[in-house]
Amino acid sequence: MSLQPYRPQDCEAVLEVWQRAATIAHSFLPADHFAQERIAIATQYLPVAETWVYEHQGHIVGFVSLVNDEGSSEVGGLFVAPAWQGRGLGRALMDHAVALKGALTVAVFEQNAMGRGFYDRYGFRETGRSHHDDTGLTLVQMQYPFPRSPDQPE
């Protein structure tokens, strides 16, 4: 297993990991959403994101994409191939992202119990909610590390 920076020739493999993982985590979304999103990921998101891939025997089995947004770093996507989930790859990818960027934000669909559970276990906490324009669904905004209030013990 090795963690590598994304290369343009990784695009199809990354999209395959995304497609397999996203259809499970986002089973509440209509099928046509995935076709449109796949094109947007390849043409709009991957070219501007800082993406890291996990490879096993030459095959990409997970990735994390980071986007700098208004002075902060956002997790634009974190996906692990279903056969590799539960083996610590998501945590390893997130550990790498935190090591690179420090504080992170992420927006997760409210209905995405898998994603919200992962981020919650990692230490992200909800900071707000917003409306996803393309689907009309609610996004949960989360932040890591969650800022402590002045009266909260360390």
N, CA, C and O atoms as a GROMACS GRO file, in nm:
protein
  616
    1MET      N    1   0.085  -0.118   0.000
    1MET     CA    2   0.000   0.000   0.000
    1MET      C    3   0.088   0.123   0.000
    1MET      O    4   0.188   0.130   0.072
    2SER      N    5   0.051   0.219  -0.082
    2SER     CA    6   0.127   0.344  -0.083
    2SER      C    7   0.034   0.461  -0.110
    2SER      O    8  -0.065   0.449  -0.182
    3LEU      N    9   0.069   0.573  -0.050
    3LEU     CA   10  -0.004   0.698  -0.069
    3LEU      C   11   0.074   0.781  -0.169
    3LEU      O   12   0.192   0.807  -0.151
    4GLN      N   13   0.005   0.823  -0.276
    4GLN     CA   14   0.069   0.895  -0.386
    4GLN      C   15  -0.012   1.018  -0.424
    4GLN      O   16  -0.134   1.018  -0.406
    5PRO      N   17   0.054   1.122  -0.475
    5PRO     CA   18  -0.023   1.234  -0.531
    5PRO      C   19  -0.096   1.188  -0.657
    5PRO      O   20  -0.044   1.107  -0.734
    6TYR      N   21  -0.214   1.240  -0.676
    6TYR     CA   22  -0.294   1.212  -0.795
    6TYR      C   23  -0.221   1.258  -0.921
    6TYR      O   24  -0.157   1.363  -0.922
    7ARG      N   25  -0.233   1.177  -1.026
    7ARG     CA   26  -0.180   1.213  -1.158
    7ARG      C   27  -0.297   1.208  -1.257
    7ARG      O   28  -0.390   1.129  -1.237
    8PRO      N   29  -0.296   1.287  -1.362
    8PRO     CA   30  -0.408   1.285  -1.457
    8PRO      C   31  -0.441   1.145  -1.509
    8PRO      O   32  -0.557   1.116  -1.538
    9GLN      N   33  -0.342   1.059  -1.522
    9GLN     CA   34  -0.369   0.924  -1.572
    9GLN      C   35  -0.444   0.838  -1.469
    9GLN      O   36  -0.487   0.727  -1.501
   10ASP      N   37  -0.460   0.888  -1.346
   10ASP     CA   38  -0.536   0.818  -1.242
   10ASP      C   39  -0.686   0.846  -1.251
   10ASP      O   40  -0.764   0.785  -1.177
   11CYS      N   41  -0.726   0.935  -1.338
   11CYS     CA   42  -0.865   0.984  -1.339
   11CYS      C   43  -0.968   0.872  -1.346
   11CYS      O   44  -1.059   0.870  -1.263
   12GLU      N   45  -0.957   0.782  -1.438
   12GLU     CA   46  -1.059   0.676  -1.452
   12GLU      C   47  -1.064   0.587  -1.329
   12GLU      O   48  -1.172   0.549  -1.285
   13ALA      N   49  -0.949   0.553  -1.273
   13ALA     CA   50  -0.946   0.469  -1.153
   13ALA      C   51  -1.009   0.541  -1.034
   13ALA      O   52  -1.083   0.480  -0.956
   14VAL      N   53  -0.981   0.669  -1.020
   14VAL     CA   54  -1.042   0.749  -0.913
   14VAL      C   55  -1.193   0.755  -0.932
   14VAL      O   56  -1.268   0.741  -0.836
   15LEU      N   57  -1.236   0.777  -1.055
   15LEU     CA   58  -1.380   0.783  -1.082
   15LEU      C   59  -1.449   0.651  -1.052
   15LEU      O   60  -1.563   0.650  -1.006
   16GLU      N   61  -1.382   0.540  -1.078
   16GLU     CA   62  -1.440   0.408  -1.047
   16GLU      C   63  -1.455   0.389  -0.897
   16GLU      O   64  -1.559   0.342  -0.851
   17VAL      N   65  -1.353   0.426  -0.820
   17VAL     CA   66  -1.363   0.417  -0.674
   17VAL      C   67  -1.477   0.506  -0.628
   17VAL      O   68  -1.560   0.463  -0.547
   18TRP      N   69  -1.482   0.628  -0.678
   18TRP     CA   70  -1.588   0.721  -0.639
   18TRP      C   71  -1.725   0.661  -0.670
   18TRP      O   72  -1.814   0.661  -0.584
   19GLN      N   73  -1.743   0.610  -0.792
   19GLN     CA   74  -1.874   0.558  -0.835
   19GLN      C   75  -1.919   0.443  -0.745
   19GLN      O   76  -2.034   0.440  -0.702
   20ARG      N   77  -1.830   0.349  -0.718
   20ARG     CA   78  -1.868   0.232  -0.637
   20ARG      C   79  -1.901   0.274  -0.493
   20ARG      O   80  -1.999   0.227  -0.436
   21ALA      N   81  -1.819   0.362  -0.436
   21ALA     CA   82  -1.842   0.404  -0.297
   21ALA      C   83  -1.961   0.500  -0.286
   21ALA      O   84  -2.040   0.490  -0.192
   22ALA      N   85  -1.973   0.591  -0.380
   22ALA     CA   86  -2.079   0.692  -0.372
   22ALA      C   87  -2.218   0.633  -0.391
   22ALA      O   88  -2.313   0.678  -0.328
   23THR      N   89  -2.231   0.532  -0.476
   23THR     CA   90  -2.364   0.474  -0.495
   23THR      C   91  -2.412   0.402  -0.369
   23THR      O   92  -2.532   0.385  -0.350
   24ILE      N   93  -2.319   0.360  -0.283
   24ILE     CA   94  -2.358   0.298  -0.156
   24ILE      C   95  -2.387   0.408  -0.053
   24ILE      O   96  -2.493   0.407   0.010
   25ALA      N   97  -2.295   0.501  -0.035
   25ALA     CA   98  -2.311   0.606   0.065
   25ALA      C   99  -2.423   0.704   0.031
   25ALA      O  100  -2.486   0.761   0.119
   26HIS      N  101  -2.447   0.722  -0.099
   26HIS     CA  102  -2.547   0.818  -0.145
   26HIS      C  103  -2.662   0.748  -0.216
   26HIS      O  104  -2.709   0.795  -0.320
   27SER      N  105  -2.707   0.637  -0.162
   27SER     CA  106  -2.814   0.559  -0.226
   27SER      C  107  -2.945   0.636  -0.238
   27SER      O  108  -3.034   0.595  -0.313
   28PHE      N  109  -2.958   0.745  -0.167
   28PHE     CA  110  -3.078   0.828  -0.168
   28PHE      C  111  -3.082   0.923  -0.288
   28PHE      O  112  -3.184   0.988  -0.312
   29LEU      N  113  -2.972   0.930  -0.365
   29LEU     CA  114  -2.967   1.020  -0.481
   29LEU      C  115  -3.013   0.947  -0.607
   29LEU      O  116  -2.991   0.826  -0.620
   30PRO      N  117  -3.077   1.018  -0.699
   30PRO     CA  118  -3.121   0.954  -0.824
   30PRO      C  119  -3.002   0.915  -0.913
   30PRO      O  120  -2.896   0.977  -0.907
   31ALA      N  121  -3.021   0.813  -0.994
   31ALA     CA  122  -2.914   0.760  -1.079
   31ALA      C  123  -2.856   0.866  -1.172
   31ALA      O  124  -2.736   0.866  -1.197
   32ASP      N  125  -2.940   0.955  -1.225
   32ASP     CA  126  -2.888   1.056  -1.318
   32ASP      C  127  -2.793   1.154  -1.250
   32ASP      O  128  -2.709   1.216  -1.316
   33HIS      N  129  -2.805   1.168  -1.119
   33HIS     CA  130  -2.713   1.255  -1.045
   33HIS      C  131  -2.570   1.203  -1.057
   33HIS      O  132  -2.476   1.282  -1.074
   34PHE      N  133  -2.552   1.072  -1.049
   34PHE     CA  134  -2.418   1.014  -1.054
   34PHE      C  135  -2.353   1.034  -1.190
   34PHE      O  136  -2.232   1.059  -1.198
   35ALA      N  137  -2.429   1.024  -1.297
   35ALA     CA  138  -2.373   1.044  -1.431
   35ALA      C  139  -2.325   1.188  -1.447
   35ALA      O  140  -2.216   1.212  -1.499
   36GLN      N  141  -2.405   1.284  -1.402
   36GLN     CA  142  -2.368   1.425  -1.412
   36GLN      C  143  -2.248   1.456  -1.322
   36GLN      O  144  -2.157   1.528  -1.362
   37GLU      N  145  -2.249   1.400  -1.202
   37GLU     CA  146  -2.141   1.427  -1.106
   37GLU      C  147  -2.009   1.367  -1.153
   37GLU      O  148  -1.903   1.426  -1.132
   38ARG      N  149  -2.014   1.251  -1.217
   38ARG     CA  150  -1.892   1.187  -1.268
   38ARG      C  151  -1.822   1.279  -1.368
   38ARG      O  152  -1.700   1.291  -1.366
   39ILE      N  153  -1.898   1.341  -1.454
   39ILE     CA  154  -1.841   1.434  -1.553
   39ILE      C  155  -1.783   1.556  -1.482
   39ILE      O  156  -1.674   1.601  -1.514
   40ALA      N  157  -1.856   1.610  -1.385
   40ALA     CA  158  -1.810   1.728  -1.312
   40ALA      C  159  -1.682   1.697  -1.233
   40ALA      O  160  -1.592   1.780  -1.227
   41ILE      N  161  -1.674   1.580  -1.174
   41ILE     CA  162  -1.553   1.544  -1.098
   41ILE      C  163  -1.433   1.543  -1.192
   41ILE      O  164  -1.328   1.598  -1.160
   42ALA      N  165  -1.449   1.480  -1.307
   42ALA     CA  166  -1.336   1.467  -1.401
   42ALA      C  167  -1.296   1.601  -1.461
   42ALA      O  168  -1.177   1.627  -1.480
   43THR      N  169  -1.393   1.686  -1.492
   43THR     CA  170  -1.362   1.808  -1.566
   43THR      C  171  -1.348   1.934  -1.482
   43THR      O  172  -1.279   2.027  -1.521
   44GLN      N  173  -1.415   1.937  -1.366
   44GLN     CA  174  -1.414   2.058  -1.285
   44GLN      C  175  -1.341   2.044  -1.152
   44GLN      O  176  -1.267   2.134  -1.112
   45TYR      N  177  -1.360   1.932  -1.084
   45TYR     CA  178  -1.307   1.919  -0.948
   45TYR      C  179  -1.165   1.866  -0.942
   45TYR      O  180  -1.079   1.928  -0.880
   46LEU      N  181  -1.138   1.752  -1.005
   46LEU     CA  182  -1.004   1.695  -0.997
   46LEU      C  183  -0.896   1.789  -1.050
   46LEU      O  184  -0.787   1.795  -0.993
   47PRO      N  185  -0.921   1.864  -1.158
   47PRO     CA  186  -0.816   1.954  -1.207
   47PRO      C  187  -0.775   2.064  -1.109
   47PRO      O  188  -0.664   2.117  -1.119
   48VAL      N  189  -0.862   2.101  -1.014
   48VAL     CA  190  -0.828   2.210  -0.922
   48VAL      C  191  -0.804   2.163  -0.779
   48VAL      O  192  -0.757   2.241  -0.696
   49ALA      N  193  -0.834   2.038  -0.749
   49ALA     CA  194  -0.819   1.986  -0.613
   49ALA      C  195  -0.679   1.928  -0.593
   49ALA      O  196  -0.613   1.886  -0.688
   50GLU      N  197  -0.637   1.926  -0.469
   50GLU     CA  198  -0.516   1.854  -0.430
   50GLU      C  199  -0.563   1.715  -0.388
   50GLU      O  200  -0.625   1.699  -0.282
   51THR      N  201  -0.534   1.616  -0.470
   51THR     CA  202  -0.586   1.481  -0.448
   51THR      C  203  -0.472   1.384  -0.422
   51THR      O  204  -0.368   1.388  -0.486
   52TRP      N  205  -0.496   1.297  -0.326
   52TRP     CA  206  -0.401   1.192  -0.289
   52TRP      C  207  -0.470   1.058  -0.303
   52TRP      O  208  -0.586   1.044  -0.263
   53VAL      N  209  -0.402   0.959  -0.361
   53VAL     CA  210  -0.461   0.828  -0.385
   53VAL      C  211  -0.386   0.721  -0.306
   53VAL      O  212  -0.264   0.729  -0.287
   54TYR      N  213  -0.461   0.622  -0.260
   54TYR     CA  214  -0.401   0.503  -0.199
   54TYR      C  215  -0.399   0.395  -0.305
   54TYR      O  216  -0.501   0.365  -0.367
   55GLU      N  217  -0.281   0.338  -0.325
   55GLU     CA  218  -0.265   0.230  -0.423
   55GLU      C  219  -0.230   0.100  -0.351
   55GLU      O  220  -0.155   0.100  -0.253
   56HIS      N  221  -0.284  -0.007  -0.402
   56HIS     CA  222  -0.248  -0.141  -0.356
   56HIS      C  223  -0.220  -0.225  -0.480
   56HIS      O  224  -0.309  -0.247  -0.562
   57GLN      N  225  -0.098  -0.271  -0.493
   57GLN     CA  226  -0.054  -0.351  -0.607
   57GLN      C  227  -0.092  -0.285  -0.739
   57GLN      O  228  -0.142  -0.350  -0.831
   58GLY      N  229  -0.068  -0.154  -0.746
   58GLY     CA  230  -0.092  -0.080  -0.869
   58GLY      C  231  -0.236  -0.039  -0.895
   58GLY      O  232  -0.265   0.020  -0.999
   59HIS      N  233  -0.327  -0.069  -0.802
   59HIS     CA  234  -0.467  -0.034  -0.817
   59HIS      C  235  -0.506   0.070  -0.713
   59HIS      O  236  -0.472   0.056  -0.595
   60ILE      N  237  -0.577   0.174  -0.756
   60ILE     CA  238  -0.624   0.276  -0.663
   60ILE      C  239  -0.743   0.222  -0.586
   60ILE      O  240  -0.841   0.175  -0.645
   61VAL      N  241  -0.734   0.228  -0.452
   61VAL     CA  242  -0.840   0.174  -0.367
   61VAL      C  243  -0.905   0.282  -0.280
   61VAL      O  244  -1.000   0.253  -0.206
   62GLY      N  245  -0.855   0.404  -0.287
   62GLY     CA  246  -0.914   0.514  -0.211
   62GLY      C  247  -0.847   0.645  -0.246
   62GLY      O  248  -0.737   0.647  -0.300
   63PHE      N  249  -0.914   0.755  -0.214
   63PHE     CA  250  -0.856   0.887  -0.240
   63PHE      C  251  -0.921   0.992  -0.152
   63PHE      O  252  -1.032   0.975  -0.102
   64VAL      N  253  -0.848   1.102  -0.134
   64VAL     CA  254  -0.900   1.220  -0.068
   64VAL      C  255  -0.866   1.339  -0.156
   64VAL      O  256  -0.754   1.351  -0.206
   65SER      N  257  -0.963   1.428  -0.176
   65SER     CA  258  -0.943   1.551  -0.253
   65SER      C  259  -0.965   1.669  -0.161
   65SER      O  260  -1.066   1.677  -0.091
   66LEU      N  261  -0.869   1.762  -0.164
   66LEU     CA  262  -0.874   1.881  -0.079
   66LEU      C  263  -0.885   2.004  -0.166
   66LEU      O  264  -0.818   2.015  -0.269
   67VAL      N  265  -0.970   2.096  -0.124
   67VAL     CA  266  -0.993   2.219  -0.199
   67VAL      C  267  -0.972   2.336  -0.105
   67VAL      O  268  -1.028   2.338   0.005
   68ASN      N  269  -0.894   2.433  -0.146
   68ASN     CA  270  -0.878   2.556  -0.068
   68ASN      C  271  -0.995   2.647  -0.101
   68ASN      O  272  -1.017   2.682  -0.216
   69ASP      N  273  -1.070   2.684   0.002
   69ASP     CA  274  -1.190   2.763  -0.016
   69ASP      C  275  -1.193   2.876   0.085
   69ASP      O  276  -1.207   2.853   0.205
   70GLU      N  277  -1.178   2.999   0.037
   70GLU     CA  278  -1.186   3.118   0.121
   70GLU      C  279  -1.092   3.110   0.242
   70GLU      O  280  -1.133   3.137   0.354
   71GLY      N  281  -0.968   3.073   0.217
   71GLY     CA  282  -0.868   3.072   0.323
   71GLY      C  283  -0.867   2.947   0.410
   71GLY      O  284  -0.784   2.937   0.501
   72SER      N  285  -0.957   2.853   0.384
   72SER     CA  286  -0.955   2.729   0.462
   72SER      C  287  -0.949   2.611   0.365
   72SER      O  288  -0.969   2.626   0.244
   73SER      N  289  -0.920   2.496   0.420
   73SER     CA  290  -0.914   2.376   0.337
   73SER      C  291  -1.037   2.291   0.362
   73SER      O  292  -1.076   2.267   0.477
   74GLU      N  293  -1.096   2.245   0.253
   74GLU     CA  294  -1.217   2.165   0.260
   74GLU      C  295  -1.190   2.028   0.201
   74GLU      O  296  -1.121   2.014   0.101
   75VAL      N  297  -1.248   1.926   0.265
   75VAL     CA  298  -1.245   1.792   0.209
   75VAL      C  299  -1.352   1.790   0.101
   75VAL      O  300  -1.472   1.788   0.130
   76GLY      N  301  -1.308   1.791  -0.024
   76GLY     CA  302  -1.402   1.788  -0.136
   76GLY      C  303  -1.454   1.649  -0.162
   76GLY      O  304  -1.564   1.632  -0.215
   77GLY      N  305  -1.376   1.549  -0.124
   77GLY     CA  306  -1.418   1.410  -0.140
   77GLY      C  307  -1.324   1.317  -0.068
   77GLY      O  308  -1.202   1.336  -0.069
   78LEU      N  309  -1.380   1.217  -0.005
   78LEU     CA  310  -1.304   1.110   0.060
   78LEU      C  311  -1.380   0.982   0.031
   78LEU      O  312  -1.490   0.962   0.080
   79PHE      N  313  -1.320   0.895  -0.050
   79PHE     CA  314  -1.387   0.773  -0.090
   79PHE      C  315  -1.290   0.656  -0.087
   79PHE      O  316  -1.175   0.668  -0.129
   80VAL      N  317  -1.340   0.544  -0.038
   80VAL     CA  318  -1.263   0.420  -0.033
   80VAL      C  319  -1.346   0.313  -0.102
   80VAL      O  320  -1.467   0.303  -0.079
   81ALA      N  321  -1.283   0.233  -0.187
   81ALA     CA  322  -1.353   0.125  -0.256
   81ALA      C  323  -1.423   0.037  -0.152
   81ALA      O  324  -1.365   0.006  -0.048
   82PRO      N  325  -1.547  -0.004  -0.180
   82PRO     CA  326  -1.624  -0.081  -0.081
   82PRO      C  327  -1.549  -0.202  -0.023
   82PRO      O  328  -1.560  -0.228   0.096
   83ALA      N  329  -1.475  -0.275  -0.104
   83ALA     CA  330  -1.401  -0.392  -0.055
   83ALA      C  331  -1.291  -0.355   0.044
   83ALA      O  332  -1.244  -0.441   0.118
   84TRP      N  333  -1.251  -0.229   0.045
   84TRP     CA  334  -1.142  -0.183   0.132
   84TRP      C  335  -1.193  -0.102   0.250
   84TRP      O  336  -1.112  -0.059   0.333
   85GLN      N  337  -1.321  -0.081   0.261
   85GLN     CA  338  -1.375  -0.004   0.372
   85GLN      C  339  -1.361  -0.083   0.502
   85GLN      O  340  -1.368  -0.206   0.502
   86GLY      N  341  -1.343  -0.011   0.611
   86GLY     CA  342  -1.329  -0.074   0.742
   86GLY      C  343  -1.189  -0.125   0.772
   86GLY      O  344  -1.169  -0.195   0.871
   87ARG      N  345  -1.092  -0.090   0.689
   87ARG     CA  346  -0.954  -0.135   0.708
   87ARG      C  347  -0.859  -0.022   0.747
   87ARG      O  348  -0.738  -0.042   0.750
   88GLY      N  349  -0.914   0.095   0.775
   88GLY     CA  350  -0.830   0.206   0.819
   88GLY      C  351  -0.782   0.298   0.708
   88GLY      O  352  -0.708   0.392   0.735
   89LEU      N  353  -0.821   0.272   0.584
   89LEU     CA  354  -0.776   0.357   0.474
   89LEU      C  355  -0.834   0.498   0.482
   89LEU      O  356  -0.764   0.596   0.458
   90GLY      N  357  -0.962   0.508   0.516
   90GLY     CA  358  -1.023   0.640   0.530
   90GLY      C  359  -0.953   0.722   0.636
   90GLY      O  360  -0.925   0.841   0.616
   91ARG      N  361  -0.924   0.660   0.749
   91ARG     CA  362  -0.854   0.729   0.857
   91ARG      C  363  -0.714   0.769   0.812
   91ARG      O  364  -0.670   0.880   0.841
   92ALA      N  365  -0.644   0.680   0.742
   92ALA     CA  366  -0.509   0.712   0.695
   92ALA      C  367  -0.513   0.828   0.596
   92ALA      O  368  -0.427   0.916   0.600
   93LEU      N  369  -0.610   0.829   0.507
   93LEU     CA  370  -0.623   0.941   0.412
   93LEU      C  371  -0.653   1.071   0.487
   93LEU      O  372  -0.598   1.176   0.455
   94MET      N  373  -0.742   1.063   0.587
   94MET     CA  374  -0.776   1.184   0.664
   94MET      C  375  -0.657   1.229   0.747
   94MET      O  376  -0.633   1.349   0.759
   95ASP      N  377  -0.582   1.135   0.805
   95ASP     CA  378  -0.462   1.172   0.880
   95ASP      C  379  -0.364   1.248   0.790
   95ASP      O  380  -0.303   1.346   0.833
   96HIS      N  381  -0.351   1.203   0.666
   96HIS     CA  382  -0.261   1.269   0.571
   96HIS      C  383  -0.313   1.410   0.540
   96HIS      O  384  -0.235   1.506   0.536
   97ALA      N  385  -0.443   1.422   0.520
   97ALA     CA  386  -0.502   1.554   0.490
   97ALA      C  387  -0.480   1.650   0.607
   97ALA      O  388  -0.446   1.766   0.585
   98VAL      N  389  -0.500   1.603   0.730
   98VAL     CA  390  -0.479   1.687   0.848
   98VAL      C  391  -0.332   1.725   0.860
   98VAL      O  392  -0.300   1.839   0.894
   99ALA      N  393  -0.243   1.630   0.833
   99ALA     CA  394  -0.099   1.661   0.839
   99ALA      C  395  -0.061   1.769   0.738
   99ALA      O  396   0.026   1.852   0.765
  100LEU      N  397  -0.126   1.767   0.623
  100LEU     CA  398  -0.097   1.866   0.519
  100LEU      C  399  -0.159   2.002   0.548
  100LEU      O  400  -0.095   2.105   0.530
  101LYS      N  401  -0.284   2.002   0.594
  101LYS     CA  402  -0.362   2.125   0.600
  101LYS      C  403  -0.399   2.173   0.739
  101LYS      O  404  -0.433   2.290   0.756
  102GLY      N  405  -0.392   2.086   0.838
  102GLY     CA  406  -0.437   2.125   0.972
  102GLY      C  407  -0.588   2.122   0.979
  102GLY      O  408  -0.649   2.018   0.957
  103ALA      N  409  -0.649   2.234   1.010
  103ALA     CA  410  -0.794   2.242   1.022
  103ALA      C  411  -0.860   2.216   0.888
  103ALA      O  412  -0.812   2.260   0.783
  104LEU      N  413  -0.972   2.143   0.892
  104LEU     CA  414  -1.045   2.107   0.771
  104LEU      C  415  -1.194   2.127   0.792
  104LEU      O  416  -1.244   2.121   0.904
  105THR      N  417  -1.263   2.151   0.682
  105THR     CA  418  -1.408   2.152   0.683
  105THR      C  419  -1.456   2.049   0.581
  105THR      O  420  -1.381   2.006   0.494
  106VAL      N  421  -1.581   2.010   0.594
  106VAL     CA  422  -1.642   1.916   0.499
  106VAL      C  423  -1.792   1.941   0.501
  106VAL      O  424  -1.849   1.981   0.603
  107ALA      N  425  -1.856   1.916   0.388
  107ALA     CA  426  -2.002   1.921   0.378
  107ALA      C  427  -2.049   1.781   0.339
  107ALA      O  428  -2.003   1.725   0.240
  108VAL      N  429  -2.141   1.727   0.418
  108VAL     CA  430  -2.189   1.590   0.398
  108VAL      C  431  -2.341   1.594   0.389
  108VAL      O  432  -2.406   1.664   0.466
  109PHE      N  433  -2.397   1.518   0.296
  109PHE     CA  434  -2.542   1.508   0.290
  109PHE      C  435  -2.596   1.457   0.424
  109PHE      O  436  -2.540   1.363   0.482
  110GLU      N  437  -2.702   1.517   0.471
  110GLU     CA  438  -2.763   1.476   0.597
  110GLU      C  439  -2.798   1.327   0.595
  110GLU      O  440  -2.786   1.259   0.697
  111GLN      N  441  -2.842   1.275   0.481
  111GLN     CA  442  -2.882   1.135   0.470
  111GLN      C  443  -2.764   1.039   0.460
  111GLN      O  444  -2.784   0.918   0.466
  112ASN      N  445  -2.642   1.090   0.445
  112ASN     CA  446  -2.524   1.005   0.430
  112ASN      C  447  -2.476   0.961   0.568
  112ASN      O  448  -2.382   1.019   0.624
  113ALA      N  449  -2.540   0.859   0.622
  113ALA     CA  450  -2.506   0.812   0.757
  113ALA      C  451  -2.364   0.758   0.764
  113ALA      O  452  -2.296   0.776   0.865
  114MET      N  453  -2.317   0.694   0.659
  114MET     CA  454  -2.180   0.640   0.658
  114MET      C  455  -2.078   0.753   0.669
  114MET      O  456  -1.988   0.749   0.753
  115GLY      N  457  -2.093   0.854   0.584
  115GLY     CA  458  -1.999   0.965   0.584
  115GLY      C  459  -2.004   1.045   0.713
  115GLY      O  460  -1.900   1.077   0.771
  116ARG      N  461  -2.124   1.077   0.758
  116ARG     CA  462  -2.137   1.154   0.882
  116ARG      C  463  -2.080   1.077   1.000
  116ARG      O  464  -2.015   1.135   1.087
  117GLY      N  465  -2.103   0.946   1.002
  117GLY     CA  466  -2.049   0.863   1.110
  117GLY      C  467  -1.896   0.863   1.109
  117GLY      O  468  -1.833   0.874   1.214
  118PHE      N  469  -1.838   0.850   0.989
  118PHE     CA  470  -1.692   0.851   0.979
  118PHE      C  471  -1.636   0.983   1.030
  118PHE      O  472  -1.546   0.983   1.114
  119TYR      N  473  -1.688   1.094   0.980
  119TYR     CA  474  -1.635   1.225   1.020
  119TYR      C  475  -1.656   1.250   1.169
  119TYR      O  476  -1.570   1.309   1.235
  120ASP      N  477  -1.768   1.207   1.222
  120ASP     CA  478  -1.795   1.224   1.365
  120ASP      C  479  -1.694   1.144   1.447
  120ASP      O  480  -1.639   1.196   1.544
  121ARG      N  481  -1.669   1.018   1.410
  121ARG     CA  482  -1.571   0.936   1.482
  121ARG      C  483  -1.431   0.997   1.472
  121ARG      O  484  -1.352   0.985   1.565
  122TYR      N  485  -1.401   1.060   1.360
  122TYR     CA  486  -1.269   1.120   1.342
  122TYR      C  487  -1.252   1.243   1.432
  122TYR      O  488  -1.139   1.278   1.468
  123GLY      N  489  -1.361   1.309   1.466
  123GLY     CA  490  -1.353   1.428   1.552
  123GLY      C  491  -1.412   1.553   1.490
  123GLY      O  492  -1.409   1.660   1.552
  124PHE      N  493  -1.467   1.542   1.369
  124PHE     CA  494  -1.537   1.656   1.309
  124PHE      C  495  -1.665   1.679   1.388
  124PHE      O  496  -1.723   1.585   1.443
  125ARG      N  497  -1.708   1.806   1.394
  125ARG     CA  498  -1.834   1.839   1.460
  125ARG      C  499  -1.913   1.933   1.370
  125ARG      O  500  -1.858   2.012   1.294
  126GLU      N  501  -2.044   1.921   1.381
  126GLU     CA  502  -2.134   2.002   1.299
  126GLU      C  503  -2.122   2.149   1.335
  126GLU      O  504  -2.119   2.186   1.453
  127THR      N  505  -2.113   2.232   1.230
  127THR     CA  506  -2.107   2.377   1.250
  127THR      C  507  -2.224   2.449   1.185
  127THR      O  508  -2.242   2.569   1.206
  128GLY      N  509  -2.302   2.377   1.107
  128GLY     CA  510  -2.416   2.440   1.042
  128GLY      C  511  -2.476   2.349   0.936
  128GLY      O  512  -2.433   2.235   0.918
  129ARG      N  513  -2.575   2.402   0.869
  129ARG     CA  514  -2.643   2.328   0.764
  129ARG      C  515  -2.668   2.423   0.646
  129ARG      O  516  -2.679   2.544   0.663
  130SER      N  517  -2.676   2.363   0.529
  130SER     CA  518  -2.705   2.443   0.410
  130SER      C  519  -2.787   2.359   0.313
  130SER      O  520  -2.811   2.240   0.335
  131HIS      N  521  -2.828   2.423   0.207
  131HIS     CA  522  -2.912   2.363   0.105
  131HIS      C  523  -2.826   2.329  -0.016
  131HIS      O  524  -2.754   2.415  -0.066
  132HIS      N  525  -2.831   2.204  -0.063
  132HIS     CA  526  -2.758   2.163  -0.183
  132HIS      C  527  -2.845   2.197  -0.304
  132HIS      O  528  -2.950   2.136  -0.324
  133ASP      N  529  -2.801   2.294  -0.383
  133ASP     CA  530  -2.882   2.346  -0.492
  133ASP      C  531  -2.923   2.240  -0.595
  133ASP      O  532  -3.037   2.239  -0.640
  134ASP      N  533  -2.831   2.152  -0.632
  134ASP     CA  534  -2.860   2.054  -0.738
  134ASP      C  535  -2.964   1.950  -0.698
  134ASP      O  536  -3.039   1.903  -0.783
  135THR      N  537  -2.969   1.914  -0.570
  135THR     CA  538  -3.059   1.806  -0.527
  135THR      C  539  -3.173   1.853  -0.438
  135THR      O  540  -3.273   1.784  -0.424
  136GLY      N  541  -3.158   1.971  -0.379
  136GLY     CA  542  -3.258   2.019  -0.285
  136GLY      C  543  -3.244   1.958  -0.146
  136GLY      O  544  -3.328   1.983  -0.059
  137LEU      N  545  -3.140   1.880  -0.124
  137LEU     CA  546  -3.120   1.812   0.004
  137LEU      C  547  -3.037   1.898   0.099
  137LEU      O  548  -2.976   1.998   0.059
  138THR      N  549  -3.037   1.859   0.225
  138THR     CA  550  -2.963   1.931   0.329
  138THR      C  551  -2.821   1.879   0.339
  138THR      O  552  -2.798   1.758   0.340
  139LEU      N  553  -2.727   1.972   0.346
  139LEU     CA  554  -2.587   1.940   0.370
  139LEU      C  555  -2.554   1.977   0.514
  139LEU      O  556  -2.596   2.083   0.562
  140VAL      N  557  -2.480   1.892   0.581
  140VAL     CA  558  -2.432   1.919   0.716
  140VAL      C  559  -2.288   1.968   0.702
  140VAL      O  560  -2.203   1.897   0.647
  141GLN      N  561  -2.262   2.088   0.752
  141GLN     CA  562  -2.127   2.144   0.751
  141GLN      C  563  -2.056   2.096   0.878
  141GLN      O  564  -2.112   2.103   0.987
  142MET      N  565  -1.932   2.047   0.860
  142MET     CA  566  -1.858   1.995   0.975
  142MET      C  567  -1.717   2.053   0.973
  142MET      O  568  -1.666   2.093   0.868
  143GLN      N  569  -1.654   2.057   1.091
  143GLN     CA  570  -1.520   2.114   1.103
  143GLN      C  571  -1.433   2.027   1.193
  143GLN      O  572  -1.480   1.967   1.290
  144TYR      N  573  -1.304   2.023   1.159
  144TYR     CA  574  -1.203   1.954   1.240
  144TYR      C  575  -1.079   2.040   1.245
  144TYR      O  576  -1.040   2.094   1.141
  145PRO      N  577  -1.013   2.057   1.359
  145PRO     CA  578  -1.070   2.023   1.488
  145PRO      C  579  -1.181   2.121   1.521
  145PRO      O  580  -1.182   2.235   1.475
  146PHE      N  581  -1.274   2.075   1.601
  146PHE     CA  582  -1.385   2.160   1.640
  146PHE      C  583  -1.335   2.261   1.743
  146PHE      O  584  -1.277   2.221   1.844
  147PRO      N  585  -1.356   2.391   1.720
  147PRO     CA  586  -1.304   2.492   1.813
  147PRO      C  587  -1.369   2.478   1.951
  147PRO      O  588  -1.490   2.459   1.963
  148ARG      N  589  -1.286   2.487   2.052
  148ARG     CA  590  -1.335   2.482   2.190
  148ARG      C  591  -1.381   2.621   2.233
  148ARG      O  592  -1.324   2.722   2.192
  149SER      N  593  -1.483   2.623   2.315
  149SER     CA  594  -1.525   2.751   2.372
  149SER      C  595  -1.429   2.786   2.485
  149SER      O  596  -1.368   2.696   2.543
  150PRO      N  597  -1.413   2.914   2.517
  150PRO     CA  598  -1.318   2.956   2.620
  150PRO      C  599  -1.342   2.892   2.756
  150PRO      O  600  -1.247   2.874   2.832
  151ASP      N  601  -1.468   2.857   2.788
  151ASP     CA  602  -1.497   2.799   2.917
  151ASP      C  603  -1.492   2.646   2.918
  151ASP      O  604  -1.522   2.584   3.020
  152GLN      N  605  -1.456   2.586   2.806
  152GLN     CA  606  -1.452   2.441   2.795
  152GLN      C  607  -1.314   2.389   2.837
  152GLN      O  608  -1.214   2.439   2.787
  153PRO      N  609  -1.307   2.290   2.928
  153PRO     CA  610  -1.177   2.238   2.969
  153PRO      C  611  -1.109   2.162   2.855
  153PRO      O  612  -1.176   2.107   2.767
  154GLU      N  613  -0.977   2.159   2.860
  154GLU     CA  614  -0.901   2.087   2.756
  154GLU      C  615  -0.884   1.943   2.792
  154GLU      O  616  -0.823   1.867   2.716
   0.00000   0.00000   0.00000
